[in-house]
Amino acid sequence: MTRLFHIIVVFLIAAADAACAAPCQFESQGEGRIATIVDARSVRLDDRREIRLAGIEPTPTTKQTLTSLLTGRDVTLRSADDSPDRYGRQGALVFIGESDTSVQAMLLAQGDAMVSAEITDKDCAAALMASEAAARRQKKGSWADPSAIKNAESPDDILAGIGRFMVVEGKVLSVRQAGAMTYLNFGRSWTRGFTATISKRTLPAFESAGISLKSLENRRIRVRGWVEGNTGPRIDVRLIGQVELLGANEPTGERP
């Protein structure tokens, strides 16, 4: 069983290294050995530091895969900042042994996690998104479920997942601004349809990327984030990485 475990881990690392670029080489924030898998996104090292895996949101299979990948392994931590969060966890990208590919990229490539869009380094964010996109095209892991990507035209389906992290696709029917907030409306009914909200403080990020919010009208986009709302569902877009423009020929996750 132990031999099989090591074979699986070596295979996953080799496959990820072959398939993924490795631009997420931030400054090293230390090393350690994994003592415990705390939850689907947190591990504890043998020196008792608790590490939160940055850049991903878990799926139902994340913890099981993390346990297979990381239990008892020596790891290197990389991030732009080693400041702990309010729970005392150090956020980082985690690398096993000499691998140039993060555990996050491995999870994404197997469909065992989703990109959270919290990493703002352009090259690293693009690499993580590419890992997820490859798994999505191949319907690996959670992406084998047709409902993994929600249809913006089915707001009740999205609202049923209130308080959860979701990925939603659809056509922006209108773009409206009210005060300091811009609303990307995906439904005819503004109160019941799915909406993505973008505050004024987030606009500079879109402008720097050459994206005018008004230009998103009648475009198909993919939005990811935590679902909120009462009568109609919404996702608050705080980071530009939460929004992806879909090309005319790009396959989507919509069901017929």
N, C-alpha and C positions, 0 to 999 in steps of 0.2 A: 504493500500500500504506500509505504514511504517512497519507494522508487518511482511508483506511478505518479505520486504527487510532484516529485522533482521534475519528472519528464514533462508533465502538464505545464508547470511553471516555466521551464526553459523554452517550451514550444511557444507559449504566449508571449514571452519576452522577445524571442527571435522573430516571431511573426509581426509583432508591433514595431520592432526596430526596422524591419524590412519595408513595412507599409507606410510608416509615418516619418515625416521630417522631424527634426529635433531642435527647433528654434527656442524652446522654452528653458533655456539654460541661464536662469537668473543666478544671482550670487548665492553661494552655498550658505545655508543657515544652520549647518551642523549635521551630524550623523547620529545614528542610533540603531538599536535593534527593536523590532516590533515585539512587544510583550502581549498586547491585547487588542482585539478589534472591538472598539467601544460600541460603535453603531455603523450604519451604512456609509458614514462620511467622516468618521473620526477613529483614530487609533491612538494607543498609548505606547510609548517607548519604555525600555527597561530603566531609564532614568526618571520615569514618571511624568515626562512631558506629554501633554495631550496634543495631537496634531489633527487639524481639520484639513481634509483634502480640498484644496482650493480649485475653483473652476468647473465643478460638476454639481449636478443634482442627482440624487440616487433614484434607482428604480427598484422594483421588488427583488431583483437578483443581485444587487450591488454588494450587500454584506456577505453573501455566500461566496461571491467571486473574490472579494477582498480577503476573506479568510483563507482561500486557496492560494492566493498570490503572496500574501504578506506575513502570515503567521511564522514567527521565528526568524524572519529575514532581516539582514542588515540593509539599511536604507540611507540615502542622502536626501536632505531637505533643501529645496531651492525656492526662493521667493525674493521679491523686491523689498520686502519689509518683514521683520520677524516680530512685530508688535502683536501681542495676544489680543483676541477679541474679548467681548464682555464676559464670556464664559471661561476665560483663561486659556483658550485653545490657540495654538500657533498655526496660522494658515500657511500652507506650503504645497508646492508640487513635490511629489514623492518619487524617488528613483531607486530601483532595486539594484544593488551591487554596482556593476560597471555599465549598466544599461544607459543608453542616451535617450530613451523614451520614458516619459513619466507613467506612473501607474494610472493617472487620470486618462492619458491617451489610450492605454491598453483597455481600460474599462469602456471608453467610448467606442473603440474599434470593434469591441465584441457586442455592442448594444446593451451593455450593463450599466450605463449611466447616460445622462443628458448634459449638454453644455449649459452652464448657468449664466454665461456671458459676463461674469464678474471680473475676469482677467482682461485688462484694457490694453496690454501690450499687443500691438497690431499683429505681429508675426506669430506670437504664441497663440493668440485668440484664433487666428486663421487656421493654425495647425490643429488645434483642438476641434474646431468646427469641421475641418476636413475629415478627422477621424470619425466623428459622429455621422457625417454625410455618407461615408463609405459603408458604415453599418446599416444606415437607413436604406441605401440602395440595395443592399444584399439581404435586407429584412432579417438582420441578426438580432438576437436577444429581444428586448422589448419592442423593437420595430417590426417584429413578425406579427404583432397585433394590429389590425387595421385601425383600431380606435386610439392608437398611440398618439396620432396627430388628429386634433379635433378640427372639425369643419366649422368655420365661422358662421355658416348659414344655419347651424343648429345650436342656437344660444342656450337652450335648456340643457343640452348635453354638456356644455361647458360649465354652466351654472351648477350642475350637480357635483362638480369638482371644486367648489369654492374652498379656498384655503390651501389648495394644492398647486404645485408647479406644473404648468401645462405648456404644450406647444400647439399653436392654433394657426391654421392657414385659411386664407380667403381673399376676396377682392374688396379693396377699400372703396366704398360707394361715395363717401364724402369726407372732406376734411374741414372741420369747423374750429374756430378759435373763440374762446369765451374767457375774458380776463387773462390770467397768466397760464391758462391751460389750452392745449390743442387736442382735439378729439378726432381720432381716425375711426369713422363709423363704418361698420361692416354690414349693418342692417338698415332697412327702411325706417324702422321704429327706433329712434334714438334712445328711448327709455328701456326697451326690451332687447334690442340687438346687441351683439358683441361690439365692444369698443376698446381701443387702445388709447390711453391718455399719456400725453407728453407735456411736462411742465416747461415753463420758460427757461429755467436754469439748465435744462438738458439740450436746448436748441443749438448752442454753440458746437456741440459734438457732431450734430447732423450737418451743420453748415461747414465745419472743417472737412467733413467727408464729401462735400459737394452735393448733399441731398437736401432739396427743398421739400418740406412736409407737404406743401400743396401739390407737388409733382407726384405724390403717392396716390392721388385720386385716380380711381379706375385701374390701379396696379394690383397685381397679386403679390401678397407678402406673407411671410411667416413671422409670427410673434411668439415670444416665449416669456414666461414669468409667472408670478403668483396670481391666481384668479381671485378677484374681489367682486363685490356687487351685491345688490339685493334683487331688484326686479330684472335687471339685465347684467350680464357678466362683463368684467373689464380687466385688463392687465395694465398696470402702471409701468410705463417704459422709463427707466432711469438711466439706462446705458444703451448706447447705440448698437451694441452687439445683440440686443434683444430683438432687433428687427432685421430680417433678411428679405431682400428683393428677389422674387422668383422670376426667372426668365420664361419667355413664352414656351420654350421647348423643355423646360426643366420638369421632371416628374414631381408630382405633389403627393401628399398623403391622403388626399380626399378619397372618399368612397363614392362609387357611382350612385 
